[in-house]
Amino acid sequence: MFSPVQIVTRKISRAPFSLFILSLLLTIMGITLLYDAGNGNWYPYAQPQAIKALIGIAIMWLIALTNVRTIFQQSYVIYVVAIIL
């Protein structure tokens, strides 16, 4: 039997890092363009987008580390929440 730390470590080592790096680079490029669109000011566009990007990346990793069976079992709840949002 594996400990939870070993399971998480194994899942992280099998993660497609090229996909993560590509999405991170696109996010950084988008935030940089928003910074430039705000005439060098961080707040009007770039800061809210950066906060949303960090929250999105955290949610992405949580979903990636979740067991697929758990996602399948909760699929109807996830569907209803997605419709409400």
MDTraj code that builds the backbone (N, CA, C; nanometers):
import mdtraj as md
import numpy as np

residues = "MET PHE SER PRO VAL GLN ILE VAL THR ARG LYS ILE SER ARG ALA PRO PHE SER LEU PHE ILE LEU SER LEU LEU LEU THR ILE MET GLY ILE THR LEU LEU TYR ASP ALA GLY ASN GLY ASN TRP TYR PRO TYR ALA GLN PRO GLN ALA ILE LYS ALA LEU ILE GLY ILE ALA ILE MET TRP LEU ILE ALA LEU THR ASN VAL ARG THR ILE PHE GLN GLN SER TYR VAL ILE TYR VAL VAL ALA ILE ILE LEU".split()
xyz = np.array([
    [0.0837, -0.1177, 0.0000],
    [0.0000, 0.0000, 0.0000],
    [0.0886, 0.1246, 0.0000],
    [0.0494, 0.2215, -0.0799],
    [0.1257, 0.3447, -0.0897],
    [0.0690, 0.4500, 0.0049],
    [0.1569, 0.5346, 0.0549],
    [0.1117, 0.6453, 0.1380],
    [0.0580, 0.7561, 0.0462],
    [-0.0238, 0.8470, 0.1004],
    [-0.0754, 0.9554, 0.0164],
    [0.0343, 1.0413, -0.0467],
    [0.1442, 1.0601, 0.0240],
    [0.2544, 1.1390, -0.0311],
    [0.3150, 1.0680, -0.1520],
    [0.3304, 0.9370, -0.1436],
    [0.3860, 0.8618, -0.2558],
    [0.2915, 0.8647, -0.3756],
    [0.1611, 0.8592, -0.3505],
    [0.0639, 0.8633, -0.4596],
    [0.0695, 0.9982, -0.5303],
    [0.0723, 1.1065, -0.4535],
    [0.0781, 1.2404, -0.5133],
    [0.2091, 1.2593, -0.5889],
    [0.3188, 1.2137, -0.5315],
    [0.4488, 1.2251, -0.5978],
    [0.4491, 1.1490, -0.7295],
    [0.3907, 1.0313, -0.7295],
    [0.3854, 0.9512, -0.8516],
    [0.2978, 1.0177, -0.9573],
    [0.1853, 1.0754, -0.9152],
    [0.0987, 1.1435, -1.0111],
    [0.1664, 1.2673, -1.0698],
    [0.2381, 1.3414, -0.9870],
    [0.3082, 1.4599, -1.0366],
    [0.4185, 1.4204, -1.1339],
    [0.4889, 1.3117, -1.1051],
    [0.5964, 1.2698, -1.1946],
    [0.5438, 1.2221, -1.3297],
    [0.4183, 1.1776, -1.3348],
    [0.3595, 1.1318, -1.4610],
    [0.2824, 1.2412, -1.5341],
    [0.2755, 1.3593, -1.4772],
    [0.1984, 1.4686, -1.5371],
    [0.2639, 1.5150, -1.6666],
    [0.1821, 1.5565, -1.7627],
    [0.2375, 1.6083, -1.8890],
    [0.2889, 1.7509, -1.8704],
    [0.4164, 1.7635, -1.8317],
    [0.4719, 1.8946, -1.8013],
    [0.4805, 1.9841, -1.9236],
    [0.4915, 1.9277, -2.0427],
    [0.4965, 2.0113, -2.1625],
    [0.3653, 2.0873, -2.1799],
    [0.2535, 2.0231, -2.1506],
    [0.1242, 2.0898, -2.1592],
    [0.1117, 2.1981, -2.0524],
    [0.1605, 2.1702, -1.9329],
    [0.1568, 2.2685, -1.8249],
    [0.2448, 2.3885, -1.8576],
    [0.3642, 2.3637, -1.9088],
    [0.4567, 2.4723, -1.9439],
    [0.3973, 2.5576, -2.0561],
    [0.3367, 2.4934, -2.1561],
    [0.2769, 2.5676, -2.2667],
    [0.1628, 2.6567, -2.2174],
    [0.0757, 2.6047, -2.1336],
    [-0.0342, 2.6865, -2.0822],
    [0.0181, 2.7984, -1.9921],
    [0.1231, 2.7715, -1.9171],
    [0.1822, 2.8751, -1.8323],
    [0.2451, 2.9862, -1.9164],
    [0.3138, 2.9498, -2.0242],
    [0.3731, 3.0501, -2.1124],
    [0.2671, 3.1359, -2.1809],
    [0.1577, 3.0733, -2.2242],
    [0.0496, 3.1497, -2.2854],
    [-0.0165, 3.2436, -2.1844],
    [-0.0284, 3.1991, -2.0613],
    [-0.0851, 3.2836, -1.9558],
    [0.0054, 3.4028, -1.9282],
    [0.1351, 3.3786, -1.9186],
    [0.2301, 3.4872, -1.8937],
    [0.2293, 3.5864, -2.0090],
    [0.2210, 3.5355, -2.1318],
    [0.2174, 3.6248, -2.2472],
    [0.0890, 3.7082, -2.2451],
    [-0.0225, 3.6487, -2.2112],
    [-0.1477, 3.7231, -2.2040],
    [-0.1450, 3.8302, -2.0971],
    [-0.0894, 3.7986, -1.9807],
    [-0.0803, 3.8977, -1.8725],
    [0.0136, 4.0116, -1.9123],
    [0.1220, 3.9771, -1.9821],
    [0.2142, 4.0799, -2.0299],
    [0.1458, 4.1725, -2.1301],
    [0.0655, 4.1162, -2.2192],
    [-0.0064, 4.1991, -2.3160],
    [-0.1098, 4.2876, -2.2470],
    [-0.1741, 4.2375, -2.1444],
    [-0.2691, 4.3190, -2.0692],
    [-0.1980, 4.4307, -1.9929],
    [-0.0795, 4.4021, -1.9432],
    [0.0012, 4.5058, -1.8775],
    [0.0352, 4.6159, -1.9764],
    [0.0714, 4.5761, -2.0977],
    [0.1039, 4.6746, -2.2004],
    [-0.0215, 4.7518, -2.2428],
    [-0.1353, 4.6855, -2.2493],
    [-0.2598, 4.7535, -2.2876],
    [-0.3020, 4.8552, -2.1818],
    [-0.2607, 4.8349, -2.0584],
    [-0.2900, 4.9296, -1.9518],
    [-0.1874, 5.0398, -1.9407],
    [-0.1080, 5.0600, -2.0459],
    [-0.0035, 5.1635, -2.0509],
    [0.0965, 5.1504, -1.9363],
    [0.1387, 5.0299, -1.9104],
    [0.2400, 5.0076, -1.8073],
    [0.1849, 5.0088, -1.6663],
    [0.0533, 5.0115, -1.6536],
    [-0.0084, 5.0082, -1.5216],
    [-0.0581, 4.8667, -1.4944],
    [-0.0253, 4.8140, -1.3799],
    [-0.0539, 4.6759, -1.3471],
    [-0.2020, 4.6535, -1.3171],
    [-0.2677, 4.7517, -1.2560],
    [-0.4002, 4.7249, -1.2018],
    [-0.5146, 4.7127, -1.3017],
    [-0.5358, 4.8003, -1.3970],
    [-0.6659, 4.7949, -1.4650],
    [-0.6956, 4.6629, -1.5332],
    [-0.5959, 4.5985, -1.5898],
    [-0.6240, 4.4757, -1.6635],
    [-0.5419, 4.3562, -1.6146],
    [-0.4148, 4.3763, -1.5912],
    [-0.3240, 4.2639, -1.5677],
    [-0.3415, 4.2005, -1.4302],
    [-0.3592, 4.2808, -1.3260],
    [-0.3677, 4.2239, -1.1911],
    [-0.4888, 4.1323, -1.1729],
    [-0.6096, 4.1729, -1.2125],
    [-0.7221, 4.0797, -1.1972],
    [-0.7039, 3.9526, -1.2790],
    [-0.6458, 3.9662, -1.3976],
    [-0.6227, 3.8473, -1.4801],
    [-0.5183, 3.7556, -1.4174],
    [-0.4144, 3.8119, -1.3570],
    [-0.3114, 3.7306, -1.2924],
    [-0.3689, 3.6550, -1.1729],
    [-0.4549, 3.7197, -1.0970],
    [-0.5177, 3.6515, -0.9828],
    [-0.6046, 3.5367, -1.0311],
    [-0.6832, 3.5604, -1.1356],
    [-0.7683, 3.4546, -1.1912],
    [-0.6838, 3.3412, -1.2490],
    [-0.5697, 3.3748, -1.3084],
    [-0.4813, 3.2720, -1.3639],
    [-0.4231, 3.1842, -1.2528],
    [-0.3822, 3.2448, -1.1424],
    [-0.3292, 3.1663, -1.0302],
    [-0.4347, 3.0743, -0.9711],
    [-0.5554, 3.1247, -0.9570],
    [-0.6647, 3.0398, -0.9072],
    [-0.6915, 2.9253, -1.0049],
    [-0.6910, 2.9558, -1.1345],
    [-0.7135, 2.8529, -1.2359],
    [-0.6056, 2.7462, -1.2370],
    [-0.4800, 2.7869, -1.2193],
    [-0.3699, 2.6903, -1.2162],
    [-0.3810, 2.6007, -1.0927],
    [-0.4186, 2.6589, -0.9792],
    [-0.4366, 2.5791, -0.8581],
    [-0.5496, 2.4780, -0.8762],
    [-0.6598, 2.5198, -0.9359],
    [-0.7717, 2.4281, -0.9605],
    [-0.7304, 2.3199, -1.0592],
    [-0.6521, 2.3569, -1.1603],
    [-0.6052, 2.2586, -1.2584],
    [-0.5231, 2.1488, -1.1918],
    [-0.4329, 2.1880, -1.0994],
    [-0.3510, 2.0878, -1.0308],
    [-0.4345, 2.0019, -0.9364],
    [-0.5325, 2.0616, -0.8699],
    [-0.6192, 1.9829, -0.7818],
    [-0.6983, 1.8790, -0.8609],
    [-0.7495, 1.9186, -0.9753],
    [-0.8234, 1.8244, -1.0583],
    [-0.7297, 1.7166, -1.1135],
    [-0.6092, 1.7553, -1.1508],
    [-0.5130, 1.6585, -1.2049],
    [-0.4726, 1.5550, -1.1003],
    [-0.4711, 1.5936, -0.9733],
    [-0.4318, 1.5009, -0.8674],
    [-0.5486, 1.4198, -0.8124],
    [-0.6702, 1.4530, -0.8548],
    [-0.7886, 1.3814, -0.8073],
    [-0.8015, 1.2483, -0.8801],
    [-0.8481, 1.1492, -0.8082],
    [-0.8700, 1.0175, -0.8666],
    [-0.9824, 1.0264, -0.9696],
    [-0.9645, 0.9598, -1.0832],
    [-1.0622, 0.9651, -1.1903],
    [-1.1962, 0.9063, -1.1452],
    [-1.1938, 0.8033, -1.0644],
    [-1.3190, 0.7431, -1.0157],
    [-1.4001, 0.8421, -0.9341],
    [-1.3307, 0.9249, -0.8569],
    [-1.4002, 1.0269, -0.7784],
    [-1.4679, 1.1277, -0.8700],
    [-1.3997, 1.1660, -0.9765],
    [-1.4591, 1.2604, -1.0719],
    [-1.5806, 1.1975, -1.1385],
    [-1.5714, 1.0702, -1.1771],
    [-1.6856, 1.0030, -1.2384],
    [-1.8031, 0.9908, -1.1415],
    [-1.7750, 0.9620, -1.0150],
    [-1.8823, 0.9479, -0.9168],
    [-1.9522, 1.0804, -0.8899],
    [-1.8785, 1.1893, -0.8970],
    [-1.9341, 1.3214, -0.8697],
    [-1.9692, 1.3984, -0.9968],
    [-1.9783, 1.3296, -1.1093],
    [-1.9955, 1.3980, -1.2372],
    [-2.1262, 1.4767, -1.2448],
    [-2.2346, 1.4244, -1.1876],
    [-2.3614, 1.4974, -1.1930],
    [-2.3551, 1.6249, -1.1089],
    [-2.2910, 1.6175, -0.9945],
    [-2.2754, 1.7359, -0.9100],
    [-2.1886, 1.8394, -0.9809],
    [-2.0801, 1.7944, -1.0417],
    [-1.9917, 1.8846, -1.1145],
    [-2.0667, 1.9505, -1.2309],
    [-2.1509, 1.8716, -1.2976],
    [-2.2302, 1.9238, -1.4101],
    [-2.3261, 2.0329, -1.3642],
    [-2.3975, 2.0085, -1.2561],
    [-2.4939, 2.1070, -1.2045],
    [-2.4221, 2.2341, -1.1601],
    [-2.3080, 2.2192, -1.0908],
    [-2.2320, 2.3364, -1.0484],
    [-2.1833, 2.4158, -1.1688],
    [-2.1387, 2.3470, -1.2732],
    [-2.0921, 2.4158, -1.3938],
    [-2.2070, 2.4893, -1.4636],
    [-2.3248, 2.4314, -1.4645],
    [-2.4397, 2.4986, -1.5239],
    [-2.4775, 2.6233, -1.4445],
    [-2.4733, 2.6142, -1.3111],
    [-2.5080, 2.7277, -1.2259],
    [-2.4062, 2.8410, -1.2429],
    [-2.2800, 2.8054, -1.2539],
    [-2.1779, 2.9094, -1.2704],
    [-2.1899, 2.9725, -1.4070],
])
top = md.Topology()
chain = top.add_chain()
for i, resn in enumerate(residues, 1):
    res = top.add_residue(resn, chain, resSeq=i)
    for name in ("N", "CA", "C"):
        top.add_atom(name, md.element.get_by_symbol(name[0]), res)
traj = md.Trajectory(xyz[None], top)
